Amino acid sequence: MADQRIYKVTGNSKSHLVQASSQAQALRHVAGKQYQVEVAKAVDVAQLMGKGATVEVAASIAEQTELLERSEA
């Protein structure tokens, strides 16, 4: 198991202390309690874009890129 630290995750004027192996893991722990994620259906995309939403492109962070490179090696 990787070394763990205690991270402070802050949002919506509230802070959480989370013991985790990485910042991403700590953030997922908190966000998972506040958000749901699912693949968007075509009708979802149409409805949300009709209300002015745009598609955001998630950037690959170093931690994800490093994991991908290790798995390909």
mmCIF file of the N, C-alpha and C atoms, coordinates in Angstrom:
data_MODEL
# 
_entry.id   MODEL 
# 
loop_
_atom_site.group_PDB 
_atom_site.id 
_atom_site.type_symbol 
_atom_site.label_atom_id 
_atom_site.label_alt_id 
_atom_site.label_comp_id 
_atom_site.label_asym_id 
_atom_site.label_entity_id 
_atom_site.label_seq_id 
_atom_site.pdbx_PDB_ins_code 
_atom_site.Cartn_x 
_atom_site.Cartn_y 
_atom_site.Cartn_z 
_atom_site.occupancy 
_atom_site.B_iso_or_equiv 
_atom_site.pdbx_formal_charge 
_atom_site.auth_seq_id 
_atom_site.auth_comp_id 
_atom_site.auth_asym_id 
_atom_site.auth_atom_id 
_atom_site.pdbx_PDB_model_num 
ATOM 1   N N  . MET A 1 1  ? 0.844   -1.180 0.000   1.00 0.00 ? 1  MET A N  1 
ATOM 2   C CA . MET A 1 1  ? 0.000   0.000  0.000   1.00 0.00 ? 1  MET A CA 1 
ATOM 3   C C  . MET A 1 1  ? 0.889   1.242  0.000   1.00 0.00 ? 1  MET A C  1 
ATOM 4   N N  . ALA A 1 2  ? 0.518   2.238  -0.785  1.00 0.00 ? 2  ALA A N  1 
ATOM 5   C CA . ALA A 1 2  ? 1.272   3.485  -0.870  1.00 0.00 ? 2  ALA A CA 1 
ATOM 6   C C  . ALA A 1 2  ? 1.162   4.250  0.456   1.00 0.00 ? 2  ALA A C  1 
ATOM 7   N N  . ASP A 1 3  ? 2.158   5.089  0.704   1.00 0.00 ? 3  ASP A N  1 
ATOM 8   C CA . ASP A 1 3  ? 2.102   5.919  1.904   1.00 0.00 ? 3  ASP A CA 1 
ATOM 9   C C  . ASP A 1 3  ? 0.867   6.791  1.853   1.00 0.00 ? 3  ASP A C  1 
ATOM 10  N N  . GLN A 1 4  ? 0.253   6.969  2.999   1.00 0.00 ? 4  GLN A N  1 
ATOM 11  C CA . GLN A 1 4  ? -0.941  7.804  3.052   1.00 0.00 ? 4  GLN A CA 1 
ATOM 12  C C  . GLN A 1 4  ? -0.648  9.067  3.845   1.00 0.00 ? 4  GLN A C  1 
ATOM 13  N N  . ARG A 1 5  ? -1.353  10.106 3.476   1.00 0.00 ? 5  ARG A N  1 
ATOM 14  C CA . ARG A 1 5  ? -1.268  11.395 4.159   1.00 0.00 ? 5  ARG A CA 1 
ATOM 15  C C  . ARG A 1 5  ? -2.675  11.824 4.509   1.00 0.00 ? 5  ARG A C  1 
ATOM 16  N N  . ILE A 1 6  ? -2.767  12.852 5.319   1.00 0.00 ? 6  ILE A N  1 
ATOM 17  C CA . ILE A 1 6  ? -4.066  13.453 5.592   1.00 0.00 ? 6  ILE A CA 1 
ATOM 18  C C  . ILE A 1 6  ? -4.155  14.709 4.738   1.00 0.00 ? 6  ILE A C  1 
ATOM 19  N N  . TYR A 1 7  ? -5.168  14.758 3.889   1.00 0.00 ? 7  TYR A N  1 
ATOM 20  C CA . TYR A 1 7  ? -5.396  15.894 2.997   1.00 0.00 ? 7  TYR A CA 1 
ATOM 21  C C  . TYR A 1 7  ? -6.575  16.710 3.483   1.00 0.00 ? 7  TYR A C  1 
ATOM 22  N N  . LYS A 1 8  ? -6.490  18.023 3.269   1.00 0.00 ? 8  LYS A N  1 
ATOM 23  C CA . LYS A 1 8  ? -7.616  18.913 3.548   1.00 0.00 ? 8  LYS A CA 1 
ATOM 24  C C  . LYS A 1 8  ? -8.290  19.190 2.217   1.00 0.00 ? 8  LYS A C  1 
ATOM 25  N N  . VAL A 1 9  ? -9.539  18.785 2.084   1.00 0.00 ? 9  VAL A N  1 
ATOM 26  C CA . VAL A 1 9  ? -10.312 18.996 0.863   1.00 0.00 ? 9  VAL A CA 1 
ATOM 27  C C  . VAL A 1 9  ? -11.357 20.059 1.183   1.00 0.00 ? 9  VAL A C  1 
ATOM 28  N N  . THR A 1 10 ? -11.321 21.167 0.447   1.00 0.00 ? 10 THR A N  1 
ATOM 29  C CA . THR A 1 10 ? -12.203 22.292 0.743   1.00 0.00 ? 10 THR A CA 1 
ATOM 30  C C  . THR A 1 10 ? -13.084 22.618 -0.446  1.00 0.00 ? 10 THR A C  1 
ATOM 31  N N  . GLY A 1 11 ? -14.346 22.894 -0.186  1.00 0.00 ? 11 GLY A N  1 
ATOM 32  C CA . GLY A 1 11 ? -15.293 23.304 -1.217  1.00 0.00 ? 11 GLY A CA 1 
ATOM 33  C C  . GLY A 1 11 ? -16.611 23.687 -0.578  1.00 0.00 ? 11 GLY A C  1 
ATOM 34  N N  . ASN A 1 12 ? -17.316 24.584 -1.211  1.00 0.00 ? 12 ASN A N  1 
ATOM 35  C CA . ASN A 1 12 ? -18.614 25.038 -0.692  1.00 0.00 ? 12 ASN A CA 1 
ATOM 36  C C  . ASN A 1 12 ? -18.522 25.504 0.759   1.00 0.00 ? 12 ASN A C  1 
ATOM 37  N N  . SER A 1 13 ? -17.453 26.215 1.094   1.00 0.00 ? 13 SER A N  1 
ATOM 38  C CA . SER A 1 13 ? -17.230 26.761 2.435   1.00 0.00 ? 13 SER A CA 1 
ATOM 39  C C  . SER A 1 13 ? -17.129 25.690 3.515   1.00 0.00 ? 13 SER A C  1 
ATOM 40  N N  . LYS A 1 14 ? -16.756 24.470 3.129   1.00 0.00 ? 14 LYS A N  1 
ATOM 41  C CA . LYS A 1 14 ? -16.623 23.375 4.079   1.00 0.00 ? 14 LYS A CA 1 
ATOM 42  C C  . LYS A 1 14 ? -15.315 22.642 3.806   1.00 0.00 ? 14 LYS A C  1 
ATOM 43  N N  . SER A 1 15 ? -14.633 22.235 4.873   1.00 0.00 ? 15 SER A N  1 
ATOM 44  C CA . SER A 1 15 ? -13.382 21.488 4.731   1.00 0.00 ? 15 SER A CA 1 
ATOM 45  C C  . SER A 1 15 ? -13.543 20.088 5.292   1.00 0.00 ? 15 SER A C  1 
ATOM 46  N N  . HIS A 1 16 ? -12.859 19.137 4.643   1.00 0.00 ? 16 HIS A N  1 
ATOM 47  C CA . HIS A 1 16 ? -12.870 17.739 5.066   1.00 0.00 ? 16 HIS A CA 1 
ATOM 48  C C  . HIS A 1 16 ? -11.423 17.305 5.249   1.00 0.00 ? 16 HIS A C  1 
ATOM 49  N N  . LEU A 1 17 ? -11.141 16.514 6.267   1.00 0.00 ? 17 LEU A N  1 
ATOM 50  C CA . LEU A 1 17 ? -9.833  15.899 6.439   1.00 0.00 ? 17 LEU A CA 1 
ATOM 51  C C  . LEU A 1 17 ? -9.965  14.453 5.988   1.00 0.00 ? 17 LEU A C  1 
ATOM 52  N N  . VAL A 1 18 ? -9.146  14.067 5.013   1.00 0.00 ? 18 VAL A N  1 
ATOM 53  C CA . VAL A 1 18 ? -9.268  12.738 4.420   1.00 0.00 ? 18 VAL A CA 1 
ATOM 54  C C  . VAL A 1 18 ? -7.899  12.068 4.396   1.00 0.00 ? 18 VAL A C  1 
ATOM 55  N N  . GLN A 1 19 ? -7.807  10.876 4.957   1.00 0.00 ? 19 GLN A N  1 
ATOM 56  C CA . GLN A 1 19 ? -6.587  10.094 4.861   1.00 0.00 ? 19 GLN A CA 1 
ATOM 57  C C  . GLN A 1 19 ? -6.634  9.335  3.547   1.00 0.00 ? 19 GLN A C  1 
ATOM 58  N N  . ALA A 1 20 ? -5.627  9.562  2.691   1.00 0.00 ? 20 ALA A N  1 
ATOM 59  C CA . ALA A 1 20 ? -5.629  8.965  1.358   1.00 0.00 ? 20 ALA A CA 1 
ATOM 60  C C  . ALA A 1 20 ? -4.213  8.840  0.831   1.00 0.00 ? 20 ALA A C  1 
ATOM 61  N N  . SER A 1 21 ? -4.076  8.076  -0.249  1.00 0.00 ? 21 SER A N  1 
ATOM 62  C CA . SER A 1 21 ? -2.769  7.876  -0.883  1.00 0.00 ? 21 SER A CA 1 
ATOM 63  C C  . SER A 1 21 ? -2.390  9.012  -1.819  1.00 0.00 ? 21 SER A C  1 
ATOM 64  N N  . SER A 1 22 ? -3.383  9.795  -2.267  1.00 0.00 ? 22 SER A N  1 
ATOM 65  C CA . SER A 1 22 ? -3.099  10.895 -3.195  1.00 0.00 ? 22 SER A CA 1 
ATOM 66  C C  . SER A 1 22 ? -4.166  11.966 -3.066  1.00 0.00 ? 22 SER A C  1 
ATOM 67  N N  . GLN A 1 23 ? -3.868  13.134 -3.625  1.00 0.00 ? 23 GLN A N  1 
ATOM 68  C CA . GLN A 1 23 ? -4.850  14.212 -3.650  1.00 0.00 ? 23 GLN A CA 1 
ATOM 69  C C  . GLN A 1 23 ? -6.091  13.783 -4.426  1.00 0.00 ? 23 GLN A C  1 
ATOM 70  N N  . ALA A 1 24 ? -5.879  13.090 -5.541  1.00 0.00 ? 24 ALA A N  1 
ATOM 71  C CA . ALA A 1 24 ? -6.996  12.650 -6.376  1.00 0.00 ? 24 ALA A CA 1 
ATOM 72  C C  . ALA A 1 24 ? -7.906  11.698 -5.605  1.00 0.00 ? 24 ALA A C  1 
ATOM 73  N N  . GLN A 1 25 ? -7.320  10.795 -4.850  1.00 0.00 ? 25 GLN A N  1 
ATOM 74  C CA . GLN A 1 25 ? -8.122  9.847  -4.073  1.00 0.00 ? 25 GLN A CA 1 
ATOM 75  C C  . GLN A 1 25 ? -8.915  10.593 -3.002  1.00 0.00 ? 25 GLN A C  1 
ATOM 76  N N  . ALA A 1 26 ? -8.306  11.560 -2.357  1.00 0.00 ? 26 ALA A N  1 
ATOM 77  C CA . ALA A 1 26 ? -8.997  12.345 -1.330  1.00 0.00 ? 26 ALA A CA 1 
ATOM 78  C C  . ALA A 1 26 ? -10.158 13.128 -1.944  1.00 0.00 ? 26 ALA A C  1 
ATOM 79  N N  . LEU A 1 27 ? -9.914  13.738 -3.090  1.00 0.00 ? 27 LEU A N  1 
ATOM 80  C CA . LEU A 1 27 ? -10.965 14.497 -3.759  1.00 0.00 ? 27 LEU A CA 1 
ATOM 81  C C  . LEU A 1 27 ? -12.113 13.595 -4.199  1.00 0.00 ? 27 LEU A C  1 
ATOM 82  N N  . ARG A 1 28 ? -11.793 12.429 -4.772  1.00 0.00 ? 28 ARG A N  1 
ATOM 83  C CA . ARG A 1 28 ? -12.837 11.474 -5.184  1.00 0.00 ? 28 ARG A CA 1 
ATOM 84  C C  . ARG A 1 28 ? -13.676 11.040 -3.987  1.00 0.00 ? 28 ARG A C  1 
ATOM 85  N N  . HIS A 1 29 ? -13.032 10.851 -2.845  1.00 0.00 ? 29 HIS A N  1 
ATOM 86  C CA . HIS A 1 29 ? -13.750 10.427 -1.642  1.00 0.00 ? 29 HIS A CA 1 
ATOM 87  C C  . HIS A 1 29 ? -14.816 11.458 -1.266  1.00 0.00 ? 29 HIS A C  1 
ATOM 88  N N  . VAL A 1 30 ? -14.446 12.725 -1.286  1.00 0.00 ? 30 VAL A N  1 
ATOM 89  C CA . VAL A 1 30 ? -15.390 13.781 -0.911  1.00 0.00 ? 30 VAL A CA 1 
ATOM 90  C C  . VAL A 1 30 ? -16.409 14.010 -2.031  1.00 0.00 ? 30 VAL A C  1 
ATOM 91  N N  . ALA A 1 31 ? -15.940 14.103 -3.265  1.00 0.00 ? 31 ALA A N  1 
ATOM 92  C CA . ALA A 1 31 ? -16.841 14.377 -4.392  1.00 0.00 ? 31 ALA A CA 1 
ATOM 93  C C  . ALA A 1 31 ? -17.861 13.264 -4.575  1.00 0.00 ? 31 ALA A C  1 
ATOM 94  N N  . GLY A 1 32 ? -17.465 12.031 -4.289  1.00 0.00 ? 32 GLY A N  1 
ATOM 95  C CA . GLY A 1 32 ? -18.370 10.899 -4.439  1.00 0.00 ? 32 GLY A CA 1 
ATOM 96  C C  . GLY A 1 32 ? -19.591 10.989 -3.547  1.00 0.00 ? 32 GLY A C  1 
ATOM 97  N N  . LYS A 1 33 ? -19.481 11.753 -2.478  1.00 0.00 ? 33 LYS A N  1 
ATOM 98  C CA . LYS A 1 33 ? -20.618 11.957 -1.567  1.00 0.00 ? 33 LYS A CA 1 
ATOM 99  C C  . LYS A 1 33 ? -21.544 13.063 -2.064  1.00 0.00 ? 33 LYS A C  1 
ATOM 100 N N  . GLN A 1 34 ? -21.030 13.926 -2.956  1.00 0.00 ? 34 GLN A N  1 
ATOM 101 C CA . GLN A 1 34 ? -21.786 15.096 -3.382  1.00 0.00 ? 34 GLN A CA 1 
ATOM 102 C C  . GLN A 1 34 ? -22.257 15.036 -4.833  1.00 0.00 ? 34 GLN A C  1 
ATOM 103 N N  . TYR A 1 35 ? -21.640 14.179 -5.638  1.00 0.00 ? 35 TYR A N  1 
ATOM 104 C CA . TYR A 1 35 ? -21.946 14.141 -7.061  1.00 0.00 ? 35 TYR A CA 1 
ATOM 105 C C  . TYR A 1 35 ? -22.162 12.710 -7.525  1.00 0.00 ? 35 TYR A C  1 
ATOM 106 N N  . GLN A 1 36 ? -22.888 12.567 -8.612  1.00 0.00 ? 36 GLN A N  1 
ATOM 107 C CA . GLN A 1 36 ? -23.044 11.285 -9.279  1.00 0.00 ? 36 GLN A CA 1 
ATOM 108 C C  . GLN A 1 36 ? -22.481 11.439 -10.680 1.00 0.00 ? 36 GLN A C  1 
ATOM 109 N N  . VAL A 1 37 ? -21.842 10.398 -11.186 1.00 0.00 ? 37 VAL A N  1 
ATOM 110 C CA . VAL A 1 37 ? -21.267 10.436 -12.530 1.00 0.00 ? 37 VAL A CA 1 
ATOM 111 C C  . VAL A 1 37 ? -21.798 9.255  -13.317 1.00 0.00 ? 37 VAL A C  1 
ATOM 112 N N  . GLU A 1 38 ? -22.246 9.529  -14.540 1.00 0.00 ? 38 GLU A N  1 
ATOM 113 C CA . GLU A 1 38 ? -22.708 8.474  -15.437 1.00 0.00 ? 38 GLU A CA 1 
ATOM 114 C C  . GLU A 1 38 ? -22.450 8.911  -16.867 1.00 0.00 ? 38 GLU A C  1 
ATOM 115 N N  . VAL A 1 39 ? -22.423 7.981  -17.774 1.00 0.00 ? 39 VAL A N  1 
ATOM 116 C CA . VAL A 1 39 ? -22.242 8.311  -19.179 1.00 0.00 ? 39 VAL A CA 1 
ATOM 117 C C  . VAL A 1 39 ? -23.483 9.066  -19.655 1.00 0.00 ? 39 VAL A C  1 
ATOM 118 N N  . ALA A 1 40 ? -23.256 10.187 -20.328 1.00 0.00 ? 40 ALA A N  1 
ATOM 119 C CA . ALA A 1 40 ? -24.364 11.004 -20.821 1.00 0.00 ? 40 ALA A CA 1 
ATOM 120 C C  . ALA A 1 40 ? -25.010 10.341 -22.034 1.00 0.00 ? 40 ALA A C  1 
ATOM 121 N N  . LYS A 1 41 ? -26.313 10.300 -22.025 1.00 0.00 ? 41 LYS A N  1 
ATOM 122 C CA . LYS A 1 41 ? -27.063 9.803  -23.185 1.00 0.00 ? 41 LYS A CA 1 
ATOM 123 C C  . LYS A 1 41 ? -27.213 10.966 -24.162 1.00 0.00 ? 41 LYS A C  1 
ATOM 124 N N  . ALA A 1 42 ? -27.498 10.658 -25.408 1.00 0.00 ? 42 ALA A N  1 
ATOM 125 C CA . ALA A 1 42 ? -27.656 11.699 -26.433 1.00 0.00 ? 42 ALA A CA 1 
ATOM 126 C C  . ALA A 1 42 ? -28.721 12.706 -26.023 1.00 0.00 ? 42 ALA A C  1 
ATOM 127 N N  . VAL A 1 43 ? -29.805 12.237 -25.435 1.00 0.00 ? 43 VAL A N  1 
ATOM 128 C CA . VAL A 1 43 ? -30.875 13.142 -25.019 1.00 0.00 ? 43 VAL A CA 1 
ATOM 129 C C  . VAL A 1 43 ? -30.402 14.065 -23.894 1.00 0.00 ? 43 VAL A C  1 
ATOM 130 N N  . ASP A 1 44 ? -29.530 13.559 -22.995 1.00 0.00 ? 44 ASP A N  1 
ATOM 131 C CA . ASP A 1 44 ? -28.972 14.400 -21.933 1.00 0.00 ? 44 ASP A CA 1 
ATOM 132 C C  . ASP A 1 44 ? -28.132 15.528 -22.531 1.00 0.00 ? 44 ASP A C  1 
ATOM 133 N N  . VAL A 1 45 ? -27.286 15.155 -23.497 1.00 0.00 ? 45 VAL A N  1 
ATOM 134 C CA . VAL A 1 45 ? -26.419 16.144 -24.150 1.00 0.00 ? 45 VAL A CA 1 
ATOM 135 C C  . VAL A 1 45 ? -27.275 17.208 -24.832 1.00 0.00 ? 45 VAL A C  1 
ATOM 136 N N  . ALA A 1 46 ? -28.285 16.771 -25.566 1.00 0.00 ? 46 ALA A N  1 
ATOM 137 C CA . ALA A 1 46 ? -29.156 17.715 -26.279 1.00 0.00 ? 46 ALA A CA 1 
ATOM 138 C C  . ALA A 1 46 ? -29.859 18.655 -25.306 1.00 0.00 ? 46 ALA A C  1 
ATOM 139 N N  . GLN A 1 47 ? -30.409 18.109 -24.243 1.00 0.00 ? 47 GLN A N  1 
ATOM 140 C CA . GLN A 1 47 ? -31.141 18.936 -23.278 1.00 0.00 ? 47 GLN A CA 1 
ATOM 141 C C  . GLN A 1 47 ? -30.221 19.941 -22.593 1.00 0.00 ? 47 GLN A C  1 
ATOM 142 N N  . LEU A 1 48 ? -29.070 19.479 -22.140 1.00 0.00 ? 48 LEU A N  1 
ATOM 143 C CA . LEU A 1 48 ? -28.160 20.371 -21.423 1.00 0.00 ? 48 LEU A CA 1 
ATOM 144 C C  . LEU A 1 48 ? -27.551 21.425 -22.336 1.00 0.00 ? 48 LEU A C  1 
ATOM 145 N N  . MET A 1 49 ? -27.191 21.038 -23.573 1.00 0.00 ? 49 MET A N  1 
ATOM 146 C CA . MET A 1 49 ? -26.638 22.023 -24.502 1.00 0.00 ? 49 MET A CA 1 
ATOM 147 C C  . MET A 1 49 ? -27.714 23.024 -24.903 1.00 0.00 ? 49 MET A C  1 
ATOM 148 N N  . GLY A 1 50 ? -28.951 22.575 -24.956 1.00 0.00 ? 50 GLY A N  1 
ATOM 149 C CA . GLY A 1 50 ? -30.063 23.487 -25.240 1.00 0.00 ? 50 GLY A CA 1 
ATOM 150 C C  . GLY A 1 50 ? -30.235 24.530 -24.152 1.00 0.00 ? 50 GLY A C  1 
ATOM 151 N N  . LYS A 1 51 ? -29.776 24.211 -22.957 1.00 0.00 ? 51 LYS A N  1 
ATOM 152 C CA . LYS A 1 51 ? -29.847 25.151 -21.828 1.00 0.00 ? 51 LYS A CA 1 
ATOM 153 C C  . LYS A 1 51 ? -28.561 25.951 -21.678 1.00 0.00 ? 51 LYS A C  1 
ATOM 154 N N  . GLY A 1 52 ? -27.633 25.794 -22.641 1.00 0.00 ? 52 GLY A N  1 
ATOM 155 C CA . GLY A 1 52 ? -26.417 26.592 -22.623 1.00 0.00 ? 52 GLY A CA 1 
ATOM 156 C C  . GLY A 1 52 ? -25.173 25.884 -22.115 1.00 0.00 ? 52 GLY A C  1 
ATOM 157 N N  . ALA A 1 53 ? -25.279 24.626 -21.741 1.00 0.00 ? 53 ALA A N  1 
ATOM 158 C CA . ALA A 1 53 ? -24.097 23.899 -21.265 1.00 0.00 ? 53 ALA A CA 1 
ATOM 159 C C  . ALA A 1 53 ? -23.138 23.650 -22.423 1.00 0.00 ? 53 ALA A C  1 
ATOM 160 N N  . THR A 1 54 ? -21.861 23.582 -22.112 1.00 0.00 ? 54 THR A N  1 
ATOM 161 C CA . THR A 1 54 ? -20.849 23.235 -23.106 1.00 0.00 ? 54 THR A CA 1 
ATOM 162 C C  . THR A 1 54 ? -20.088 22.010 -22.609 1.00 0.00 ? 54 THR A C  1 
ATOM 163 N N  . VAL A 1 55 ? -19.454 21.305 -23.515 1.00 0.00 ? 55 VAL A N  1 
ATOM 164 C CA . VAL A 1 55 ? -18.673 20.130 -23.152 1.00 0.00 ? 55 VAL A CA 1 
ATOM 165 C C  . VAL A 1 55 ? -17.308 20.597 -22.653 1.00 0.00 ? 55 VAL A C  1 
ATOM 166 N N  . GLU A 1 56 ? -16.941 20.150 -21.466 1.00 0.00 ? 56 GLU A N  1 
ATOM 167 C CA . GLU A 1 56 ? -15.639 20.468 -20.883 1.00 0.00 ? 56 GLU A CA 1 
ATOM 168 C C  . GLU A 1 56 ? -14.703 19.300 -21.143 1.00 0.00 ? 56 GLU A C  1 
ATOM 169 N N  . VAL A 1 57 ? -13.458 19.603 -21.472 1.00 0.00 ? 57 VAL A N  1 
ATOM 170 C CA . VAL A 1 57 ? -12.472 18.560 -21.734 1.00 0.00 ? 57 VAL A CA 1 
ATOM 171 C C  . VAL A 1 57 ? -11.574 18.420 -20.509 1.00 0.00 ? 57 VAL A C  1 
ATOM 172 N N  . ALA A 1 58 ? -11.589 17.239 -19.902 1.00 0.00 ? 58 ALA A N  1 
ATOM 173 C CA . ALA A 1 58 ? -10.765 16.986 -18.723 1.00 0.00 ? 58 ALA A CA 1 
ATOM 174 C C  . ALA A 1 58 ? -9.314  16.810 -19.147 1.00 0.00 ? 58 ALA A C  1 
ATOM 175 N N  . ALA A 1 59 ? -8.417  17.450 -18.428 1.00 0.00 ? 59 ALA A N  1 
ATOM 176 C CA . ALA A 1 59 ? -6.991  17.342 -18.719 1.00 0.00 ? 59 ALA A CA 1 
ATOM 177 C C  . ALA A 1 59 ? -6.423  16.130 -18.022 1.00 0.00 ? 59 ALA A C  1 
ATOM 178 N N  . SER A 1 60 ? -5.443  15.524 -18.633 1.00 0.00 ? 60 SER A N  1 
ATOM 179 C CA . SER A 1 60 ? -4.723  14.406 -18.031 1.00 0.00 ? 60 SER A CA 1 
ATOM 180 C C  . SER A 1 60 ? -3.735  14.994 -17.040 1.00 0.00 ? 60 SER A C  1 
ATOM 181 N N  . ILE A 1 61 ? -3.835  14.582 -15.800 1.00 0.00 ? 61 ILE A N  1 
ATOM 182 C CA . ILE A 1 61 ? -2.887  15.089 -14.809 1.00 0.00 ? 61 ILE A CA 1 
ATOM 183 C C  . ILE A 1 61 ? -1.709  14.136 -14.729 1.00 0.00 ? 61 ILE A C  1 
ATOM 184 N N  . ALA A 1 62 ? -0.623  14.591 -14.161 1.00 0.00 ? 62 ALA A N  1 
ATOM 185 C CA . ALA A 1 62 ? 0.612   13.807 -14.110 1.00 0.00 ? 62 ALA A CA 1 
ATOM 186 C C  . ALA A 1 62 ? 0.379   12.428 -13.507 1.00 0.00 ? 62 ALA A C  1 
ATOM 187 N N  . GLU A 1 63 ? -0.381  12.352 -12.434 1.00 0.00 ? 63 GLU A N  1 
ATOM 188 C CA . GLU A 1 63 ? -0.616  11.074 -11.764 1.00 0.00 ? 63 GLU A CA 1 
ATOM 189 C C  . GLU A 1 63 ? -1.282  10.071 -12.701 1.00 0.00 ? 63 GLU A C  1 
ATOM 190 N N  . GLN A 1 64 ? -2.284  10.504 -13.459 1.00 0.00 ? 64 GLN A N  1 
ATOM 191 C CA . GLN A 1 64 ? -2.962  9.608  -14.394 1.00 0.00 ? 64 GLN A CA 1 
ATOM 192 C C  . GLN A 1 64 ? -2.034  9.197  -15.523 1.00 0.00 ? 64 GLN A C  1 
ATOM 193 N N  . THR A 1 65 ? -1.291  10.137 -16.062 1.00 0.00 ? 65 THR A N  1 
ATOM 194 C CA . THR A 1 65 ? -0.376  9.867  -17.164 1.00 0.00 ? 65 THR A CA 1 
ATOM 195 C C  . THR A 1 65 ? 0.684   8.869  -16.728 1.00 0.00 ? 65 THR A C  1 
ATOM 196 N N  . GLU A 1 66 ? 1.200   9.055  -15.514 1.00 0.00 ? 66 GLU A N  1 
ATOM 197 C CA . GLU A 1 66 ? 2.224   8.153  -14.997 1.00 0.00 ? 66 GLU A CA 1 
ATOM 198 C C  . GLU A 1 66 ? 1.674   6.736  -14.864 1.00 0.00 ? 66 GLU A C  1 
ATOM 199 N N  . LEU A 1 67 ? 0.450   6.593  -14.382 1.00 0.00 ? 67 LEU A N  1 
ATOM 200 C CA . LEU A 1 67 ? -0.149  5.271  -14.248 1.00 0.00 ? 67 LEU A CA 1 
ATOM 201 C C  . LEU A 1 67 ? -0.342  4.609  -15.610 1.00 0.00 ? 67 LEU A C  1 
ATOM 202 N N  . LEU A 1 68 ? -0.771  5.384  -16.603 1.00 0.00 ? 68 LEU A N  1 
ATOM 203 C CA . LEU A 1 68 ? -0.954  4.848  -17.942 1.00 0.00 ? 68 LEU A CA 1 
ATOM 204 C C  . LEU A 1 68 ? 0.359   4.372  -18.531 1.00 0.00 ? 68 LEU A C  1 
ATOM 205 N N  . GLU A 1 69 ? 1.406   5.174  -18.339 1.00 0.00 ? 69 GLU A N  1 
ATOM 206 C CA . GLU A 1 69 ? 2.705   4.815  -18.878 1.00 0.00 ? 69 GLU A CA 1 
ATOM 207 C C  . GLU A 1 69 ? 3.237   3.540  -18.238 1.00 0.00 ? 69 GLU A C  1 
ATOM 208 N N  . ARG A 1 70 ? 3.013   3.365  -16.931 1.00 0.00 ? 70 ARG A N  1 
ATOM 209 C CA . ARG A 1 70 ? 3.464   2.158  -16.234 1.00 0.00 ? 70 ARG A CA 1 
ATOM 210 C C  . ARG A 1 70 ? 2.718   0.936  -16.731 1.00 0.00 ? 70 ARG A C  1 
ATOM 211 N N  . SER A 1 71 ? 1.417   1.082  -16.965 1.00 0.00 ? 71 SER A N  1 
ATOM 212 C CA . SER A 1 71 ? 0.622   -0.082 -17.397 1.00 0.00 ? 71 SER A CA 1 
ATOM 213 C C  . SER A 1 71 ? 0.955   -0.496 -18.819 1.00 0.00 ? 71 SER A C  1 
ATOM 214 N N  . GLU A 1 72 ? 1.443   0.442  -19.643 1.00 0.00 ? 72 GLU A N  1 
ATOM 215 C CA . GLU A 1 72 ? 1.795   0.138  -21.027 1.00 0.00 ? 72 GLU A CA 1 
ATOM 216 C C  . GLU A 1 72 ? 3.186   -0.480 -21.132 1.00 0.00 ? 72 GLU A C  1 
ATOM 217 N N  . ALA A 1 73 ? 4.002   -0.298 -20.097 1.00 0.00 ? 73 ALA A N  1 
ATOM 218 C CA . ALA A 1 73 ? 5.397   -0.789 -20.129 1.00 0.00 ? 73 ALA A CA 1 
ATOM 219 C C  . ALA A 1 73 ? 5.457   -2.300 -19.908 1.00 0.00 ? 73 ALA A C  1 
# 
